[in-house]
Amino acid sequence: MDQSRYGVLLVNLGTPCQPTPKCVKCFLSQFLSDERVVDLPRWQWMPILHGIILNTRPKRVAKAYQSIWMEAGSPLKYYSLKQQEALAERLQQRLGETVPVELGMTYCKPGLNEGLEKLADAGVDKVVVLPLFPQYSCSTTGAVVDALAATLKQKRAMPEYRLIRDYHQDAGYIAALAATVRESWAAEGRGDKLLISFHGVPQRYVDEGDPYRAHCEATAHALAEALELTESEYLVCFQSRFGKEPWLEPYFDETLEALPKQGVTSVDVISPAFSVDCLETLEELAIEGKQEFLEAGGERYQFIPCLNDRDDHIEMMANLVIHNAQGWER
């Protein structure tokens, strides 16, 4: 075996295998049991999770998944697999040799172990781990590190690996985001404001040292600069809050409700925290957000899709991999 050969493990959060209450319950059980995601004491949280949430939430969430489910399956998994395929092809083109690329999910299948096993079978003993979370958070990338450590703990021979912690200000990432906005403006017209929405986390996480909010604001500022926006032409907000404790503000839903009263009746919405379209973008933003805005008096609402497997996004990912694999090439 060529001991210098490296491969890539793309990591995304995960998804139910089917949009059914049973599959959603299995996914939520894994996801919400992770102490990185909900860090309440286990004696306090587990009775709530298993006694209330997993008995009430799966049916409602399954219905939301059904509204965005594709013929090919889960959008998150579909686009993540498209990224895997496209990145492998791009690395082959750039380097003139095969670089194995596999996909692993923090929760559900395919798992991290499955991805690592496939890389090992391909003769890889050095791995670039690329979590598909541009901004670092303890609840996303931190959870990947924990899951990776737990997986490697079971192996006699573990690969050398390099983790790409974040890429929230990467020039290629910002350029790709800006391109999607310009393309939307050209095709659909331009709204009064650009809403840059990020997935929220509890405010307490940031207070305790998580750099997530700073990363989000840096991404938003860089995107606004690339688009030559003034401060009055865009807003940063946070979506998907859960539970009763304070999360990062301003809240996306409350912002949508308030804007028409301020005379803002036309908005464009982008969510740079997501590498691929998923429930939080296709249902929460594209469907639910539009309904909330129009009901509040808004007149035009344009959702801008995630980067998914766009060519410029794949090129950015290839650049990240090649940079982080320096010294591993023969």
Secondary structure, DSSP 8 states (H G I E B T S, - for coil): --TT-EEEEEEE----SSSSHHHHHHHHHHHHH-TTT--S-HHHHHHHIIIIIHHHHHHHHHHHHHHH-BTTB-HHHHHHHHHHHHHHHHHHHHHSS---EEEEESSSSSBHHHHHHHHHHTT--EEEEEES-SS--TTTHHHHHHHHHHHHTT-SS--EEEE----TT-HHHHHHHHHHHHHHHHHH---SEEEEEEE--BHHHHHTT--HHHHHHHHHHHHHHHTT--GGGEEEEEE---SSS-BSSSBHHHHHHHGGGGT--EEEEE-TT-SS--IIIIIIIIIIIHHHHHHTT--EEEE----TT-HHHHHHHHHHHHHHTTTT--
